[in-house]
Amino acid sequence: MSHAETMPKPRRNVELLLLMLALAVSIGANALISIDDQNAFDTDFWFQSSLLAVAALAFHVVLRIRAKYADPVILPLVVALNGLGLAMIHRLDAPGEDTGNNQMRWTLIAMAVAIAVIWLLKDHRILRRFTYISLAVSALLLILPLIPGISAGEILGARVWIRLGPMTFQPGEVAKITLAIFFAGYLSSNRDLIMLAGRKIGPLQFPRFKDMGPMITAWLVSIGVLIFQRDLGSSVLFFGLFIVMIYVATSRISWVVIGVSLILGGGFVASQVFSHVALRIDSWLNAFTEEVFGRSPGGSGQIVEGLFGMASGGLVGTGLGQGRPNLVPFANSDMIIASFGEELGLIGLFAIVMMYLLLFTRGFRAALGTRDAFGKLLACGLSFAVALQCFVVIGGVTRLIPLTGLTTPFLAAGGSSLLANWIIVGLLLMISHTARGPVDTTPMQPGRTPEAQRAPGPPAATGRPGKNATQTLPDAPTEAVKQL
């Protein structure tokens, strides 16, 4: 077999074709809504459609230049989801509201930042140098909403926003990225220490107590978010992120058992001590009780109205622009899944969930393909963060679990969430570029560009690898990723 036949294919033309389909879905949804509003193909429609198309194609061009081996499916999936969200938010805008245009502005900003990440981050392994800096940045981001002067105060029962001039921003959305970088760096460097034998109870091998420090710290951080910021969703997200990453790093189910036990124990204590947690659980369990339905605050009216809205949509939905999703409180943010369920029906909602599932699996595939421990853990952690966020939101809207304050990635109104998730997309694309590119067996040399590093060359010399050599994750963690 010739050398040319063994070289991987960039697949950028496949991405371009899928991107055209994604833009057709997004612009088509916006067109249907404009027709229903009797403003078909006006100036705003063409302006917003053109901006989305130009931004998506610019992103594609940057990938051709800087990351030509990146996964060809991730960008089209995200553009389709983001475009559908823009169309629904614009459809839900009341006269005089500007939420749709504001979401469009945040989309352009988020895509520009993701492009900058791809252009400036030559190799994802560079982030490993900032392991403990990422921890410090995460702590700062989580503390910011509590600092007088920049804190936006309590909004809808939570203290998770800061005020930047006329805008509000949620630093915790960015903190999930910096925490993932810290966890990936720490676990890839200290895996052997964490894997030291502990006490075996039945079929489970439990770690030593002194090796549980990182897990206890993560649990305390999540409890702190719950206590001081009154944010149940972020608390679950941060702790769940660490549990999955340490399981992938060690392949020990005992860590999951300990983590779930800490979550259940902390949740039970919180429900007994904090009234806002107790109200959320009560409105979940007794949603259709009359006194719970009309209670303010902490009532179940939002959940019940969302369920009835999805029920009225049936199998095929009422059609975009034909339903009444605006009857549900926060229909363009917390309850946007219910809005889509009403107007697109069960089939349309399943299509959206399937796009999310494809996005998660492509992220996990990048984790399987990359050949360094840090990249595997980072890709897996970032993918799981988006997956867990979707599960928590959709589970809350459908009353599978208590409703939280998290937003649906790429769909719901919210600039900070959109920015953080597009940065995650940029990082996953860079990791997949390394995973799908030519196999490199040589240590990374100081001052050598990633393009030169990926170029075929002689096998690495045997012996101790260089300081910046690519580290591979042993078989056990790879099996853990496969199980996900």
C-alpha positions as CSV (number, residue, x, y, z in Angstrom):
1,M,0.0,0.0,0.0
2,S,1.4,3.4,-1.0
3,H,2.1,6.2,1.4
4,A,-0.7,8.4,-0.2
5,E,-3.2,5.6,0.4
6,T,-2.5,5.5,4.1
7,M,-2.8,9.3,4.6
8,P,-6.1,10.3,6.3
9,K,-8.6,12.4,4.4
10,P,-9.6,15.8,5.6
11,R,-13.3,15.4,4.7
12,R,-13.8,19.2,4.5
13,N,-16.0,18.8,1.4
14,V,-18.3,16.5,3.4
15,E,-18.4,19.2,6.0
16,L,-19.3,21.9,3.4
17,L,-22.2,19.7,2.1
18,L,-23.5,19.1,5.6
19,L,-23.1,22.8,6.4
20,M,-25.3,23.7,3.5
21,L,-28.0,21.3,4.8
22,A,-27.7,22.8,8.3
23,L,-28.1,26.4,6.9
24,A,-31.1,25.2,4.9
25,V,-32.8,23.9,8.0
26,S,-32.0,27.1,10.0
27,I,-33.0,29.6,7.4
28,G,-36.0,27.5,6.4
29,A,-37.2,27.5,10.0
30,N,-36.8,31.3,10.1
31,A,-38.6,31.7,6.8
32,L,-41.6,29.7,8.1
33,I,-41.8,31.9,11.2
34,S,-41.6,35.0,9.1
35,I,-44.4,33.9,6.8
36,D,-46.6,33.2,9.8
37,D,-45.9,36.7,11.2
38,Q,-46.8,38.2,7.8
39,N,-43.3,39.6,7.5
40,A,-42.1,37.1,4.9
41,F,-38.6,37.8,3.5
42,D,-38.3,41.3,4.9
43,T,-35.0,43.1,5.5
44,D,-34.5,41.5,9.0
45,F,-34.9,38.0,7.6
46,W,-32.3,38.4,4.8
47,F,-29.9,40.3,7.2
48,Q,-30.0,37.6,9.9
49,S,-29.9,34.7,7.4
50,S,-26.9,36.3,5.6
51,L,-25.0,36.8,8.9
52,L,-25.5,33.2,10.0
53,A,-24.4,31.9,6.6
54,V,-21.3,34.1,6.4
55,A,-20.3,33.2,10.0
56,A,-20.7,29.5,9.4
57,L,-18.8,29.6,6.1
58,A,-16.0,31.7,7.6
59,F,-15.7,29.0,10.4
60,H,-15.5,26.3,7.7
61,V,-12.7,28.2,5.8
62,V,-10.7,28.6,9.1
63,L,-11.0,24.8,9.6
64,R,-9.7,24.2,6.1
65,I,-6.7,26.3,6.9
66,R,-5.9,25.5,10.5
67,A,-7.6,22.2,11.3
68,K,-8.2,20.4,8.0
69,Y,-8.5,16.9,9.7
70,A,-11.2,18.1,12.2
71,D,-14.4,16.1,12.5
72,P,-16.6,17.1,9.6
73,V,-19.9,16.6,11.5
74,I,-19.5,18.7,14.6
75,L,-19.8,22.2,13.0
76,P,-22.9,21.4,10.9
77,L,-24.7,19.9,13.9
78,V,-24.0,23.0,16.0
79,V,-25.0,25.4,13.3
80,A,-28.3,23.6,12.8
81,L,-29.0,23.7,16.5
82,N,-28.0,27.3,16.9
83,G,-30.0,28.3,13.8
84,L,-33.2,26.5,15.1
85,G,-32.7,28.3,18.5
86,L,-32.4,31.7,16.7
87,A,-35.6,31.0,14.8
88,M,-37.6,30.0,17.9
89,I,-36.3,32.9,20.0
90,H,-37.2,35.4,17.2
91,R,-40.7,33.7,17.0
92,L,-41.3,34.2,20.7
93,D,-40.3,37.9,20.8
94,A,-43.2,40.1,21.9
95,P,-43.6,43.5,20.2
96,G,-40.8,45.7,21.4
97,E,-38.6,42.9,22.6
98,D,-35.1,42.4,21.1
99,T,-34.2,39.0,22.5
100,G,-33.8,37.4,19.0
101,N,-31.5,40.1,17.7
102,N,-29.5,40.0,21.0
103,Q,-29.1,36.2,20.5
104,M,-27.9,36.8,17.0
105,R,-25.3,39.2,18.3
106,W,-24.1,36.7,20.9
107,T,-24.0,34.0,18.2
108,L,-21.6,36.0,16.1
109,I,-19.5,36.9,19.2
110,A,-19.4,33.2,20.2
111,M,-18.4,32.0,16.8
112,A,-15.7,34.6,16.5
113,V,-14.2,33.5,19.9
114,A,-14.4,29.8,18.8
115,I,-12.6,30.8,15.5
116,A,-9.9,32.6,17.6
117,V,-9.5,29.5,19.7
118,I,-8.9,27.3,16.6
119,W,-6.6,29.9,15.0
120,L,-4.4,30.6,18.1
121,L,-4.4,27.2,19.8
122,K,-1.9,25.3,17.7
123,D,-2.0,22.1,19.8
124,H,-4.5,21.2,22.6
125,R,-1.7,19.8,24.7
126,I,-0.5,23.3,25.4
127,L,-3.5,23.7,27.8
128,R,-1.9,21.1,30.0
129,R,0.6,23.6,31.1
130,F,-2.2,25.7,32.7
131,T,-3.6,22.9,34.9
132,Y,-3.4,24.8,38.2
133,I,-3.9,28.2,36.6
134,S,-7.2,26.8,35.3
135,L,-8.1,25.8,38.9
136,A,-7.4,29.3,40.1
137,V,-9.4,30.8,37.2
138,S,-12.3,28.5,38.0
139,A,-12.4,29.6,41.6
140,L,-12.3,33.2,40.6
141,L,-15.2,32.8,38.1
142,L,-17.3,31.0,40.7
143,I,-16.6,33.8,43.3
144,L,-17.3,36.7,41.0
145,P,-21.2,36.6,41.4
146,L,-20.8,37.0,45.2
147,I,-18.5,40.1,45.0
148,P,-20.4,43.3,45.8
149,G,-20.2,45.9,43.0
150,I,-20.1,43.5,40.1
151,S,-22.6,41.0,41.3
152,A,-26.0,41.3,39.6
153,G,-27.7,40.2,42.8
154,E,-30.3,37.5,43.1
155,I,-32.1,36.9,39.8
156,L,-34.9,34.3,39.7
157,G,-33.7,32.9,43.0
158,A,-30.0,32.4,42.0
159,R,-26.8,34.4,42.4
160,V,-24.9,33.3,39.3
161,W,-24.7,36.5,37.3
162,I,-22.4,39.5,37.2
163,R,-23.1,42.9,35.6
164,L,-20.9,44.2,32.8
165,G,-22.4,47.6,32.0
166,P,-25.9,47.1,30.6
167,M,-25.3,43.3,30.2
168,T,-25.3,40.4,32.6
169,F,-23.0,37.4,32.3
170,Q,-22.8,34.0,34.0
171,P,-19.2,33.2,34.8
172,G,-20.1,29.6,35.8
173,E,-20.6,28.7,32.1
174,V,-17.0,29.4,31.4
175,A,-15.9,27.8,34.7
176,K,-17.1,24.4,33.4
177,I,-14.4,24.7,30.7
178,T,-11.6,25.7,33.0
179,L,-12.6,23.0,35.5
180,A,-12.5,20.4,32.7
181,I,-9.0,21.6,31.8
182,F,-7.9,21.3,35.4
183,F,-9.4,17.9,35.9
184,A,-7.9,16.6,32.7
185,G,-4.4,17.9,33.6
186,Y,-4.5,16.7,37.2
187,L,-5.9,13.2,36.4
188,S,-3.5,12.6,33.5
189,S,-0.5,13.6,35.7
190,N,-1.7,11.8,38.9
191,R,-3.4,8.7,37.6
192,D,-0.9,6.3,39.1
193,L,-1.3,7.8,42.5
194,I,-5.1,7.7,42.3
195,M,-4.9,4.0,41.1
196,L,-3.1,2.9,44.2
197,A,-4.8,-0.1,45.8
198,G,-7.3,0.5,48.5
199,R,-9.7,-1.6,50.5
200,K,-11.7,-4.1,48.5
201,I,-15.4,-4.5,49.6
202,G,-17.1,-7.3,47.6
203,P,-16.4,-6.8,43.9
204,L,-15.6,-3.1,44.3
205,Q,-12.0,-1.8,44.8
206,F,-12.3,1.4,46.8
207,P,-9.5,4.1,46.8
208,R,-7.6,5.0,49.9
209,F,-9.1,7.8,51.9
210,K,-6.1,10.1,51.4
211,D,-6.5,9.7,47.6
212,M,-10.1,10.9,47.8
213,G,-9.0,14.5,48.3
214,P,-9.8,15.7,44.8
215,M,-13.3,14.2,44.9
216,I,-14.0,15.6,48.3
217,T,-12.9,19.0,47.1
218,A,-15.1,18.8,44.0
219,W,-18.0,17.8,46.2
220,L,-17.4,20.8,48.5
221,V,-17.2,23.1,45.5
222,S,-20.6,21.8,44.2
223,I,-22.2,22.1,47.6
224,G,-20.7,25.7,47.9
225,V,-22.3,26.6,44.6
226,L,-25.6,25.2,45.9
227,I,-25.4,27.1,49.2
228,F,-24.0,30.5,48.2
229,Q,-25.3,30.8,44.6
230,R,-28.5,28.8,45.1
231,D,-27.9,27.1,41.8
232,L,-28.9,23.4,41.8
233,G,-28.1,22.9,38.1
234,S,-24.5,24.1,38.1
235,S,-23.9,22.2,41.3
236,V,-24.9,18.9,39.7
237,L,-23.0,19.8,36.5
238,F,-19.6,20.5,38.2
239,F,-19.6,17.4,40.4
240,G,-20.9,15.2,37.6
241,L,-18.1,16.4,35.3
242,F,-15.5,15.3,37.8
243,I,-17.1,11.9,38.5
244,V,-17.1,11.0,34.8
245,M,-13.5,12.2,34.2
246,I,-12.1,10.3,37.1
247,Y,-13.9,7.2,36.0
248,V,-12.5,7.5,32.5
249,A,-9.0,8.0,34.0
250,T,-9.1,5.0,36.4
251,S,-11.9,2.8,35.0
252,R,-13.0,2.1,38.6
253,I,-16.7,1.9,39.2
254,S,-16.0,2.6,42.9
255,W,-15.4,6.2,42.1
256,V,-18.9,6.4,40.6
257,V,-20.5,4.7,43.6
258,I,-18.8,7.1,46.0
259,G,-19.7,10.1,43.8
260,V,-23.4,9.1,43.5
261,S,-23.5,8.6,47.3
262,L,-22.1,12.0,47.9
263,I,-24.6,13.6,45.5
264,L,-27.6,11.8,47.1
265,G,-26.3,12.6,50.6
266,G,-25.7,16.3,49.8
267,G,-29.0,16.6,48.0
268,F,-30.9,15.1,50.9
269,V,-29.3,17.5,53.4
270,A,-29.8,20.4,51.1
271,S,-33.5,19.6,50.7
272,Q,-33.9,19.6,54.5
273,V,-31.8,22.8,55.1
274,F,-32.5,25.1,52.1
275,S,-36.0,26.1,51.3
276,H,-35.4,26.7,47.5
277,V,-34.2,23.1,47.1
278,A,-37.1,21.7,49.0
279,L,-39.6,23.8,46.9
280,R,-38.0,22.5,43.6
281,I,-38.3,18.9,44.8
282,D,-41.9,19.5,46.0
283,S,-43.0,21.1,42.7
284,W,-41.5,18.1,40.9
285,L,-43.2,15.4,43.0
286,N,-46.5,17.2,43.4
287,A,-46.7,19.2,40.2
288,F,-50.4,18.7,39.6
289,T,-51.5,19.6,43.2
290,E,-53.6,22.8,43.2
291,E,-51.7,24.6,46.0
292,V,-48.3,23.6,44.5
293,F,-49.4,24.7,41.0
294,G,-50.3,28.2,42.1
295,R,-47.6,28.7,44.6
296,S,-45.2,31.7,44.2
297,P,-42.3,31.3,44.4
298,G,-41.5,27.7,43.8
299,G,-44.7,26.7,42.1
300,S,-45.1,24.0,39.4
301,G,-47.1,26.2,37.0
302,Q,-44.2,26.5,34.6
303,I,-43.6,22.7,34.4
304,V,-47.3,21.8,34.0
305,E,-47.9,24.4,31.3
306,G,-44.9,23.1,29.4
307,L,-46.2,19.6,29.6
308,F,-49.6,20.6,28.3
309,G,-47.9,22.5,25.5
310,M,-46.0,19.5,24.4
311,A,-49.1,17.4,24.7
312,S,-51.0,19.7,22.4
313,G,-48.3,19.4,19.8
314,G,-48.9,15.6,19.5
315,L,-46.8,13.6,17.1
316,V,-46.2,16.1,14.3
317,G,-46.7,19.4,16.2
318,T,-48.8,22.5,15.4
319,G,-46.2,23.8,13.0
320,L,-43.6,26.5,13.4
321,G,-45.4,29.8,14.3
322,Q,-48.7,28.1,14.8
323,G,-48.7,27.1,18.5
324,R,-48.9,29.1,21.7
325,P,-45.6,28.4,23.4
326,N,-45.6,32.0,24.7
327,L,-48.1,30.9,27.4
328,V,-45.3,29.1,29.2
329,P,-43.1,31.3,31.4
330,F,-39.5,31.6,30.1
331,A,-40.5,29.8,26.8
332,N,-37.4,31.1,25.0
333,S,-34.9,30.0,27.7
334,D,-35.6,27.5,30.4
335,M,-38.6,26.0,28.5
336,I,-37.5,26.2,24.9
337,I,-37.6,22.4,24.6
338,A,-41.3,22.6,25.5
339,S,-41.7,25.3,22.8
340,F,-40.2,23.0,20.2
341,G,-42.2,20.1,21.4
342,E,-45.4,22.0,20.9
343,E,-44.6,23.3,17.4
344,L,-42.5,20.4,16.0
345,G,-44.2,17.6,17.9
346,L,-42.7,14.4,19.2
347,I,-41.0,13.7,15.8
348,G,-39.3,17.1,15.7
349,L,-38.2,16.8,19.3
350,F,-36.7,13.4,18.7
351,A,-34.8,14.9,15.7
352,I,-33.3,17.6,18.0
353,V,-32.4,15.0,20.6
354,M,-30.8,12.9,17.9
355,M,-28.6,15.9,16.8
356,Y,-27.5,16.2,20.4
357,L,-26.7,12.5,20.5
358,L,-24.6,12.7,17.3
359,L,-22.8,15.7,18.8
360,F,-21.9,13.8,22.0
361,T,-20.8,10.7,20.1
362,R,-18.5,12.7,17.8
363,G,-16.9,14.3,20.9
364,F,-16.4,10.9,22.5
365,R,-15.0,9.6,19.1
366,A,-12.4,12.4,19.2
367,A,-11.5,11.3,22.8
368,L,-11.0,7.7,21.6
369,G,-8.9,8.8,18.6
370,T,-6.5,11.2,20.2
371,R,-3.2,9.6,21.5
372,D,-2.5,11.6,24.6
373,A,-4.0,11.1,28.0
374,F,-4.8,14.8,28.5
375,G,-6.6,15.1,25.2
376,K,-8.7,12.0,25.9
377,L,-9.8,13.2,29.3
378,L,-10.5,16.8,28.0
379,A,-12.6,15.7,25.0
380,C,-14.5,13.2,27.1
381,G,-15.1,15.8,29.9
382,L,-16.2,18.6,27.6
383,S,-18.5,16.2,25.6
384,F,-20.0,14.9,28.8
385,A,-20.6,18.4,30.2
386,V,-22.8,19.3,27.2
387,A,-24.5,15.9,27.4
388,L,-25.2,16.2,31.2
389,Q,-26.5,19.7,30.6
390,C,-28.9,18.5,28.0
391,F,-30.1,15.6,30.2
392,V,-30.7,17.9,33.2
393,V,-32.6,20.4,31.1
394,I,-34.7,18.0,29.0
395,G,-35.3,15.8,32.1
396,G,-36.5,18.8,34.1
397,V,-38.9,20.0,31.3
398,T,-40.4,16.5,30.9
399,R,-40.6,16.1,34.7
400,L,-38.2,13.2,34.8
401,I,-36.1,15.0,37.4
402,P,-36.5,18.4,39.2
403,L,-36.3,21.5,37.1
404,T,-33.0,23.4,37.3
405,G,-31.8,26.7,36.0
406,L,-29.5,25.3,33.3
407,T,-30.1,26.3,29.7
408,T,-30.4,24.1,26.6
409,P,-27.0,24.3,24.8
410,F,-27.2,26.3,21.5
411,L,-31.0,26.5,21.6
412,A,-32.0,28.6,24.6
413,A,-31.6,32.4,24.9
414,G,-28.5,33.3,26.9
415,G,-25.2,34.8,25.7
416,S,-22.9,33.3,28.3
417,S,-24.1,29.8,27.7
418,L,-23.8,30.2,23.9
419,L,-20.3,31.6,24.3
420,A,-19.1,28.8,26.5
421,N,-20.6,26.0,24.3
422,W,-19.0,27.4,21.1
423,I,-15.6,27.5,22.9
424,I,-16.2,23.8,23.7
425,V,-16.9,23.2,20.0
426,G,-13.7,24.9,19.1
427,L,-11.7,22.7,21.6
428,L,-13.4,19.5,20.4
429,L,-12.6,20.4,16.8
430,M,-8.9,20.9,17.6
431,I,-8.7,17.6,19.5
432,S,-10.5,15.7,16.7
433,H,-8.0,17.4,14.3
434,T,-5.2,15.7,16.2
435,A,-7.1,12.4,16.5
436,R,-7.9,12.1,12.8
437,G,-4.6,13.5,11.5
438,P,-1.5,11.5,10.5
439,V,-0.1,9.4,13.3
440,D,2.9,11.0,14.9
441,T,5.3,8.9,16.9
442,T,8.0,11.5,17.5
443,P,8.3,13.6,20.7
444,M,7.2,17.2,20.2
445,Q,10.3,19.4,19.9
446,P,10.4,22.9,21.4
447,G,9.7,25.5,18.7
448,R,8.3,22.9,16.2
449,T,5.0,23.8,14.7
450,P,2.1,21.3,15.0
451,E,1.9,21.1,11.2
452,A,5.6,20.0,11.1
453,Q,4.9,17.7,14.1
454,R,2.1,15.9,12.2
455,A,4.2,15.5,9.1
456,P,5.3,11.9,8.5
457,G,8.8,11.2,9.8
458,P,11.0,8.5,11.1
459,P,9.9,6.5,14.2
460,A,10.8,7.9,17.6
461,A,14.0,6.6,19.1
462,T,13.6,4.1,21.9
463,G,14.3,5.2,25.4
464,R,12.9,7.9,27.7
465,P,10.6,10.3,25.8
466,G,11.3,14.0,25.7
467,K,9.7,16.5,28.2
468,N,6.9,17.4,25.8
469,A,6.3,13.9,24.4
470,T,2.8,12.8,23.7
471,Q,1.5,10.6,26.5
472,T,-1.0,7.9,25.7
473,L,-3.7,6.7,28.1
474,P,-3.5,3.0,29.1
475,D,-6.1,0.4,27.9
476,A,-8.3,0.6,31.0
477,P,-9.3,4.3,30.6
478,T,-9.9,3.7,26.8
479,E,-12.3,0.9,27.8
480,A,-14.0,3.4,30.1
481,V,-14.5,5.8,27.2
482,K,-15.9,3.0,25.1
483,Q,-18.4,2.2,27.8
484,L,-19.7,5.8,27.7
